[in-house]
Amino acid sequence: MIDPSGPLPKYLQLRAILLEMIEEERLPVDAPVPSERELCRRFGVSRMTVRQAVDQLVAEDRLRRIPGKGTFVARPKVHMPKTLTSFTEDMQSRGMRPGSVDLAGRTVEADARLARMFGADQGAHVHVLERLRLADGEPMAVERSHILASRAPDLLERRPPDASLYQVLEDEYGIVLDAGEQTIEAVAAGEREAELLEIQPGSPVFLVQQRTYSRGACVEVAHTTYRADRYRIHLGLESPRRVGLR
């Protein structure tokens, strides 16, 4: 209950109560939040207090507002991985069911930019695999992977549907991916990505460009569009040494 004489403002106490209800699944994902009137009656607070508490949880992405319908419990965001792991392994480690829909698969000649990223000759053959990545049946990302055909000649024919690309590279070609680098930027979703990800065109998304290596050689160049409403980025920070200060 709300403690009027407690050290925390009433709206923060109410926020903590609602958050506890969400985490204990008394308010499960996608469930509607009780109305302002109901929350005022149940906890003996003003509408202003209720609005402040709900606004705080909306800002924290724990609740979401749908115009004309109400406020609902949001799906928790997924932290973007900071280790080199496949989407399949990442979702499985979170207790989610990974899925994949093949959108396109073809072999093309690398243009100057792509060849430079691979450290290969322009015109080198590259497999392009485009997939919609799912978690528990929900669209999460659109991924376009480029693999040097010289490293995995018949990849498009040998890769089983819905299989982990990294696992296929290791099992079928002996390629163990051991390093990578990413560039992440926020962009607006185009019409095609928005349709695939089931979001509105122009919605914010994360565009991740990644190069993945095996024994120092670039094997994969990937461009992945992640739903910003389902992902968050968490970074650890270190303070540089303050030389000369005691």
DRENTIBA-966159 format. One record per residue (C-alpha): residue number from 1; residue in three letters; x, y, z. Coordinates in Angstrom, 1 decimal, m for minus. Example, Ala and Ser with C-alpha at 12.3 -4.5 7.8 and 13.67 -1.06 7.14 Angstrom:
<recs>
REC   nr  rest      px      py      pz
REC    1   ALA    12.3    m4.5     7.8
REC    2   SER    13.7    m1.1     7.1
</recs>
This chain:
<recs>
REC   nr  rest      px      py      pz
REC    1   MET     0.0     0.0     0.0
REC    2   ILE     1.0     3.7    m0.3
REC    3   ASP     2.6     5.1     2.8
REC    4   PRO     1.7     8.9     2.9
REC    5   SER     4.5     9.6     5.4
REC    6   GLY     7.1     7.4     3.6
REC    7   PRO    10.4     8.8     2.3
REC    8   LEU     9.4     8.2    m1.4
REC    9   PRO     6.9    10.4    m3.3
REC   10   LYS     3.6     8.6    m3.7
REC   11   TYR     4.0     8.3    m7.5
REC   12   LEU     7.3     6.4    m7.0
REC   13   GLN     5.6     4.1    m4.5
REC   14   LEU     2.9     3.4    m7.0
REC   15   ARG     5.4     2.9    m9.7
REC   16   ALA     7.2     0.3    m7.6
REC   17   ILE     3.8    m1.5    m6.9
REC   18   LEU     2.9    m1.7   m10.5
REC   19   LEU     6.4    m2.8   m11.5
REC   20   GLU     6.2    m5.6    m8.9
REC   21   MET     2.8    m6.7   m10.4
REC   22   ILE     4.4    m6.8   m13.9
REC   23   GLU     7.5    m8.7   m12.8
REC   24   GLU     5.3   m11.2   m10.8
REC   25   GLU     3.0   m11.5   m13.9
REC   26   ARG     0.0   m10.4   m12.0
REC   27   LEU    m0.1    m8.0   m14.9
REC   28   PRO     1.2   m10.2   m17.7
REC   29   VAL     2.5    m9.0   m21.1
REC   30   ASP    m0.1    m7.3   m23.2
REC   31   ALA    m2.5    m7.1   m20.3
REC   32   PRO    m4.4    m3.8   m19.9
REC   33   VAL    m3.4    m1.6   m17.0
REC   34   PRO    m6.4    m0.8   m14.6
REC   35   SER    m8.0     2.5   m15.3
REC   36   GLU    m6.9     5.7   m13.6
REC   37   ARG   m10.2     5.7   m11.6
REC   38   GLU    m9.6     2.1   m10.5
REC   39   LEU    m6.0     2.8    m9.4
REC   40   CYS    m7.0     5.9    m7.5
REC   41   ARG    m9.7     3.9    m5.7
REC   42   ARG    m7.4     0.9    m5.0
REC   43   PHE    m4.5     2.9    m3.7
REC   44   GLY    m6.1     6.0    m2.3
REC   45   VAL    m4.1     8.4    m4.5
REC   46   SER    m5.0    11.3    m6.9
REC   47   ARG    m5.2    11.0   m10.6
REC   48   MET    m2.1    13.2   m10.9
REC   49   THR    m0.1    10.6    m8.8
REC   50   VAL    m1.4     7.8   m11.0
REC   51   ARG    m0.5     9.6   m14.2
REC   52   GLN     3.0    10.3   m12.9
REC   53   ALA     3.6     6.7   m12.0
REC   54   VAL     2.2     5.4   m15.4
REC   55   ASP     4.2     8.0   m17.3
REC   56   GLN     7.4     6.9   m15.6
REC   57   LEU     6.7     3.2   m16.6
REC   58   VAL     5.9     4.2   m20.1
REC   59   ALA     9.2     6.2   m20.3
REC   60   GLU    11.0     3.0   m19.0
REC   61   ASP     9.3     0.9   m21.8
REC   62   ARG     7.5    m1.3   m19.2
REC   63   LEU     4.1     0.0   m20.3
REC   64   ARG     2.9     1.2   m23.7
REC   65   ARG     0.1     3.4   m24.7
REC   66   ILE    m2.1     2.6   m27.7
REC   67   PRO    m4.2     5.6   m28.8
REC   68   GLY    m7.9     5.0   m28.5
REC   69   LYS    m7.4     1.7   m26.6
REC   70   GLY    m5.5     2.3   m23.4
REC   71   THR    m2.3     1.4   m21.6
REC   72   PHE    m0.9    m2.1   m21.7
REC   73   VAL     2.1    m4.1   m20.3
REC   74   ALA     4.9    m3.9   m22.8
REC   75   ARG     7.0    m6.9   m23.8
REC   76   PRO    10.4    m6.6   m22.1
REC   77   LYS    13.2    m5.4   m24.4
REC   78   VAL    16.0    m7.7   m25.4
REC   79   HIS    19.6    m6.5   m24.7
REC   80   MET    21.6    m6.6   m27.9
REC   81   PRO    24.4    m9.2   m27.4
REC   82   LYS    27.9    m7.9   m26.9
REC   83   THR    29.5   m11.3   m27.7
REC   84   LEU    29.9   m13.0   m31.0
REC   85   THR    26.9   m15.3   m31.1
REC   86   SER    24.3   m16.4   m33.6
REC   87   PHE    20.7   m15.1   m33.3
REC   88   THR    19.5   m18.7   m32.8
REC   89   GLU    21.9   m19.2   m29.8
REC   90   ASP    21.1   m15.8   m28.4
REC   91   MET    17.4   m16.3   m28.3
REC   92   GLN    17.8   m19.9   m26.9
REC   93   SER    19.9   m18.5   m24.1
REC   94   ARG    17.1   m16.2   m23.2
REC   95   GLY    14.5   m19.0   m23.1
REC   96   MET    12.9   m17.8   m26.3
REC   97   ARG    12.0   m19.9   m29.4
REC   98   PRO    14.1   m18.7   m32.4
REC   99   GLY    12.7   m18.8   m35.8
REC  100   SER    13.6   m17.7   m39.3
REC  101   VAL    11.9   m17.0   m42.6
REC  102   ASP    14.1   m17.1   m45.7
REC  103   LEU    13.3   m14.0   m47.9
REC  104   ALA    15.9   m14.3   m50.6
REC  105   GLY    19.0   m16.3   m51.4
REC  106   ARG    21.3   m15.6   m54.4
REC  107   THR    25.0   m15.4   m55.5
REC  108   VAL    26.2   m12.0   m56.8
REC  109   GLU    29.5   m10.3   m57.8
REC  110   ALA    30.8    m8.1   m55.1
REC  111   ASP    30.9    m4.4   m55.9
REC  112   ALA    33.9    m2.3   m55.0
REC  113   ARG    32.6    m1.4   m51.4
REC  114   LEU    31.7    m5.0   m50.5
REC  115   ALA    34.9    m6.4   m52.0
REC  116   ARG    36.9    m3.9   m49.9
REC  117   MET    35.1    m5.0   m46.7
REC  118   PHE    36.0    m8.6   m47.4
REC  119   GLY    39.5    m7.7   m48.5
REC  120   ALA    38.7    m9.5   m51.8
REC  121   ASP    38.8    m8.6   m55.5
REC  122   GLN    36.0    m6.7   m57.0
REC  123   GLY    33.7    m9.1   m58.8
REC  124   ALA    34.3   m12.0   m56.3
REC  125   HIS    31.3   m14.2   m55.9
REC  126   VAL    29.4   m13.6   m52.7
REC  127   HIS    26.3   m15.5   m51.3
REC  128   VAL    23.6   m13.2   m50.1
REC  129   LEU    21.1   m14.6   m47.6
REC  130   GLU    18.2   m12.4   m46.5
REC  131   ARG    16.1   m13.6   m43.5
REC  132   LEU    13.4   m12.4   m41.2
REC  133   ARG    14.4   m13.4   m37.7
REC  134   LEU    11.7   m14.3   m35.1
REC  135   ALA    11.5   m14.9   m31.4
REC  136   ASP     8.5   m16.8   m30.1
REC  137   GLY     6.9   m16.1   m33.4
REC  138   GLU     7.3   m12.3   m33.2
REC  139   PRO     9.4   m10.5   m35.9
REC  140   MET    12.6    m9.1   m34.4
REC  141   ALA    15.0    m8.3   m37.2
REC  142   VAL    15.6    m8.4   m40.9
REC  143   GLU    19.1    m9.7   m41.6
REC  144   ARG    21.1    m9.7   m44.9
REC  145   SER    24.3   m11.8   m44.7
REC  146   HIS    27.0   m11.8   m47.3
REC  147   ILE    29.3   m14.8   m47.3
REC  148   LEU    32.4   m15.2   m49.6
REC  149   ALA    31.4   m18.0   m52.0
REC  150   SER    35.1   m19.2   m52.1
REC  151   ARG    34.8   m20.1   m48.4
REC  152   ALA    31.4   m21.9   m48.6
REC  153   PRO    30.9   m22.7   m52.3
REC  154   ASP    27.5   m24.4   m52.2
REC  155   LEU    26.2   m22.8   m49.0
REC  156   LEU    22.7   m21.9   m50.4
REC  157   GLU    22.1   m25.6   m51.3
REC  158   ARG    23.6   m27.2   m48.3
REC  159   ARG    22.1   m25.0   m45.6
REC  160   PRO    19.0   m26.6   m44.1
REC  161   PRO    16.0   m24.3   m43.8
REC  162   ASP    15.8   m22.5   m40.4
REC  163   ALA    19.3   m23.6   m39.5
REC  164   SER    21.8   m21.4   m37.7
REC  165   LEU    24.1   m20.0   m40.4
REC  166   TYR    27.1   m19.9   m38.0
REC  167   GLN    26.5   m23.6   m37.1
REC  168   VAL    26.3   m24.6   m40.7
REC  169   LEU    29.6   m22.7   m41.5
REC  170   GLU    31.3   m24.6   m38.6
REC  171   ASP    29.7   m28.0   m39.3
REC  172   GLU    29.9   m28.1   m43.1
REC  173   TYR    32.9   m26.0   m43.8
REC  174   GLY    35.0   m26.0   m40.7
REC  175   ILE    34.8   m22.2   m40.4
REC  176   VAL    34.9   m21.1   m36.7
REC  177   LEU    34.0   m17.5   m36.4
REC  178   ASP    36.2   m16.0   m33.6
REC  179   ALA    36.0   m12.2   m33.9
REC  180   GLY    33.8    m9.5   m35.2
REC  181   GLU    33.1    m5.7   m35.2
REC  182   GLN    29.9    m3.8   m35.3
REC  183   THR    28.7    m0.3   m36.2
REC  184   ILE    25.2     0.6   m34.8
REC  185   GLU    23.1     3.6   m35.8
REC  186   ALA    19.5     4.6   m35.3
REC  187   VAL    17.5     5.1   m38.6
REC  188   ALA    13.9     5.2   m39.7
REC  189   ALA    12.3     2.0   m41.0
REC  190   GLY    11.6     1.9   m44.7
REC  191   GLU     8.3     0.6   m46.0
REC  192   ARG     9.6    m2.9   m46.7
REC  193   GLU    11.4    m3.3   m43.4
REC  194   ALA     8.4    m1.9   m41.6
REC  195   GLU     6.0    m4.4   m43.3
REC  196   LEU     8.2    m7.3   m42.4
REC  197   LEU     8.8    m6.2   m38.8
REC  198   GLU     5.1    m5.3   m38.3
REC  199   ILE     5.8    m1.7   m37.3
REC  200   GLN     4.9     1.6   m38.8
REC  201   PRO     7.0     3.1   m41.6
REC  202   GLY     9.4     5.7   m40.2
REC  203   SER     9.5     3.9   m36.8
REC  204   PRO    13.0     4.0   m35.2
REC  205   VAL    15.1     0.9   m35.8
REC  206   PHE    18.7    m0.1   m35.1
REC  207   LEU    20.8    m0.7   m38.2
REC  208   VAL    23.7    m2.9   m37.3
REC  209   GLN    26.6    m3.4   m39.8
REC  210   GLN    28.8    m6.3   m38.8
REC  211   ARG    32.0    m7.9   m40.1
REC  212   THR    32.8   m11.4   m38.8
REC  213   TYR    36.2   m13.0   m39.0
REC  214   SER    37.8   m16.5   m38.8
REC  215   ARG    41.5   m16.5   m38.1
REC  216   GLY    41.9   m12.9   m39.2
REC  217   ALA    40.0   m13.3   m42.5
REC  218   CYS    36.6   m11.6   m43.0
REC  219   VAL    34.0   m14.3   m43.8
REC  220   GLU    30.7   m12.5   m43.3
REC  221   VAL    29.5    m8.9   m43.9
REC  222   ALA    26.0    m8.5   m42.4
REC  223   HIS    23.5    m5.7   m42.4
REC  224   THR    20.7    m6.2   m39.8
REC  225   THR    17.7    m4.0   m39.0
REC  226   TYR    16.4    m4.5   m35.4
REC  227   ARG    13.2    m3.3   m34.0
REC  228   ALA    14.1    m0.5   m31.6
REC  229   ASP    10.9    m1.2   m29.6
REC  230   ARG    12.1    m4.7   m28.8
REC  231   TYR    15.9    m4.1   m28.3
REC  232   ARG    18.0    m2.0   m26.1
REC  233   ILE    21.8    m1.5   m26.1
REC  234   HIS    23.7    m1.9   m22.8
REC  235   LEU    27.3    m1.0   m22.7
REC  236   GLY    29.8    m1.3   m19.8
REC  237   LEU    32.0     1.8   m19.3
REC  238   GLU    35.5     2.0   m18.0
REC  239   SER    37.3     5.1   m16.7
REC  240   PRO    40.6     5.8   m18.5
REC  241   ARG    43.6     5.8   m16.1
REC  242   ARG    44.3     9.3   m14.7
REC  243   VAL    48.0     9.3   m15.1
REC  244   GLY    49.8    11.5   m12.6
REC  245   LEU    46.9    11.9   m10.2
REC  246   ARG    47.0    10.4    m6.8
</recs>
